[in-house]
Every structure is written in structure tokens, then in C-alpha cells.
């Protein structure tokens, strides 16, 4: 029974991390300069989930659940915006903007929230089954 709680917990942690990545993408939707002030448009990040839970205590627990295997960058091309007055414009007058689509990010966020809620419901069901089992024993 504790294995199912570990699985649900790992799912909640993975979805929370995924939501953090989505929030960072939305926050940096208009960021074209890096921390040093150089022209370097923000590239969309993606949380890639992987099977297993490397933080679990037991070897059996490490084989179950899910974790964020990597946070990678989206290889999609940057958006081009015509802004000839910008000091960052190329010879044709275009600047590169982050490859972030707010609609896609919101849909991904809704999916992550639903997955998080499903893991919460599974954990609650497991807790209720444990409580009923303890009542039968007592």
C-alpha cells in the first residue's frame, strides 16, 4: 500500500515541476535579453518525464512512479517580429522573439493540473483504504 502512496507522491512532484517550467515559460514570453544584457531570446523549456523514482528508499520503489528526467529546450524556431527601430534588428528589420505560445502553455498547464489532481485523488483513496484496513484489524 505504501508503494501506491509513493507513486502518487512522485506524480505530484513531477507535475509541480512541470507547472514551474510552464510558469517560467509564460513569465519569459517577451524576454529577448539574457541575464548579462546580451541579445539572446528566451527559448521555451519542456519538462520531460521519465519512469521510476530515483529518490525512493527501496529498490522496488525506485522502479515505480515518475520523475522529471530532464528539462530541455524546445528546438522550434524563434518568432520573427518586424521592428526596424530596435537595436537588435537584423538587416531586414526583424528581431527574434521567444518561441512561446501562451495558448499552448495554458493547455499544458491545465493538463498538468488535472494530472496533479488525479494523483491527489489516488493518494486520498489509498489513505482511505489503509484506514479501513486498520479499523478491521483493531
C-alpha positions as CSV (number, residue, x, y, z in Angstrom):
1,X,0.0,0.0,0.0
2,X,2.8,2.4,0.8
3,X,4.1,1.9,-2.8
4,X,0.9,3.4,-4.2
5,X,1.4,6.5,-2.0
6,X,4.9,6.8,-3.2
7,X,3.7,6.5,-6.8
8,X,1.1,9.2,-6.3
9,X,3.6,11.4,-4.5
10,X,6.2,11.1,-7.2
11,X,3.5,12.1,-9.7
12,X,2.5,15.2,-7.8
13,X,6.1,16.3,-7.5
14,X,6.7,15.7,-11.3
15,X,3.6,17.7,-12.2
16,X,4.5,20.5,-9.8
17,X,7.9,20.8,-11.5
18,X,6.2,20.7,-14.9
19,X,4.0,23.6,-13.7
20,X,7.1,25.5,-12.6
21,X,8.6,25.1,-16.1
22,X,5.3,26.3,-17.7
23,X,5.2,29.3,-15.4
24,X,8.8,30.2,-16.3
25,X,7.9,30.0,-20.0
26,X,4.9,32.3,-19.6
27,X,6.9,34.7,-17.5
28,X,9.6,34.9,-20.1
29,X,7.3,35.2,-23.1
30,X,8.8,38.7,-24.0
31,X,12.4,38.2,-22.8
32,X,14.9,38.8,-25.5
33,X,17.9,39.7,-23.3
34,X,19.8,37.3,-21.1
35,X,21.0,38.0,-17.5
36,X,24.1,39.7,-18.8
37,X,22.1,42.1,-21.0
38,X,23.1,40.3,-24.3
39,X,20.6,39.8,-27.1
40,X,19.7,36.1,-26.6
41,X,15.9,35.4,-26.8
42,X,14.5,33.0,-24.2
43,X,13.9,29.5,-25.6
44,X,10.9,27.6,-24.4
45,X,11.6,24.9,-21.8
46,X,10.0,21.5,-21.7
47,X,9.9,19.1,-18.7
48,X,10.5,15.5,-19.9
49,X,9.1,12.9,-17.6
50,X,10.8,9.5,-17.0
51,X,9.7,6.3,-15.4
52,X,10.8,5.4,-11.9
53,X,11.6,7.4,-8.8
54,X,15.3,7.6,-8.1
55,X,14.6,9.3,-4.7
56,X,12.6,6.3,-3.3
57,X,14.1,4.5,-0.3
58,X,13.7,0.9,-1.6
59,X,14.8,-0.6,-4.9
60,X,11.2,-1.6,-5.6
61,X,10.1,1.9,-5.0
62,X,12.7,3.2,-7.4
63,X,11.2,1.2,-10.2
64,X,7.7,2.7,-9.6
65,X,6.4,6.2,-10.1
66,X,7.7,9.0,-12.3
67,X,10.2,11.8,-12.1
68,X,11.4,14.7,-14.3
69,X,14.2,13.2,-16.2
70,X,15.3,16.4,-17.9
71,X,14.3,19.9,-18.6
72,X,15.1,20.5,-22.2
73,X,14.8,23.4,-24.6
74,X,12.3,23.4,-27.4
75,X,14.1,23.3,-30.8
76,X,11.3,25.2,-32.5
77,X,12.4,28.3,-34.4
78,X,12.1,31.7,-32.8
79,X,9.2,34.0,-33.8
80,X,10.2,36.9,-36.0
81,X,8.8,40.4,-35.4
82,X,9.3,43.3,-37.7
83,X,10.9,46.1,-35.6
84,X,13.3,48.1,-37.7
85,X,13.7,50.7,-34.9
86,X,15.1,48.0,-32.5
87,X,18.9,48.0,-31.9
88,X,18.6,44.2,-32.1
89,X,17.0,44.1,-35.6
90,X,18.8,42.3,-38.4
91,X,19.4,43.8,-41.8
92,X,15.8,43.1,-42.9
93,X,14.4,44.8,-39.8
94,X,13.3,41.7,-37.8
95,X,14.1,40.7,-34.3
96,X,13.8,37.2,-32.9
97,X,11.3,36.7,-30.1
98,X,10.9,33.6,-27.8
99,X,9.2,30.6,-29.3
100,X,6.5,30.6,-26.7
101,X,2.8,30.3,-27.5
102,X,0.6,31.3,-24.5
103,X,-2.3,29.1,-25.6
104,X,-0.1,26.0,-25.7
105,X,1.4,26.9,-22.3
106,X,-2.1,27.3,-20.8
107,X,-3.3,23.9,-22.3
108,X,-0.1,22.2,-20.9
109,X,-0.8,23.9,-17.5
110,X,-4.4,22.6,-17.5
111,X,-3.1,19.1,-18.3
112,X,-0.5,19.2,-15.5
113,X,-3.1,20.4,-13.0
114,X,-5.5,17.6,-14.0
115,X,-2.7,15.1,-13.6
116,X,-1.8,16.5,-10.2
117,X,-5.5,16.3,-9.1
118,X,-5.7,12.7,-10.3
119,X,-2.6,11.9,-8.2
120,X,-4.2,13.6,-5.2
121,X,-7.4,11.6,-5.6
122,X,-5.4,8.4,-5.9
123,X,-3.4,9.2,-2.7
124,X,-6.6,10.0,-0.9
125,X,-8.2,6.7,-1.9
126,X,-5.1,4.8,-0.8
127,X,-5.2,6.6,2.6
128,X,-8.9,5.7,3.0
129,X,-8.1,2.0,2.2
130,X,-5.3,2.0,4.7
131,X,-7.6,3.5,7.4
132,X,-10.3,0.9,6.7
133,X,-7.8,-1.9,6.8
134,X,-6.6,-0.6,10.2
135,X,-10.2,-0.5,11.5
136,X,-10.7,-4.1,10.5
137,X,-7.6,-5.2,12.4
138,X,-8.5,-3.3,15.5
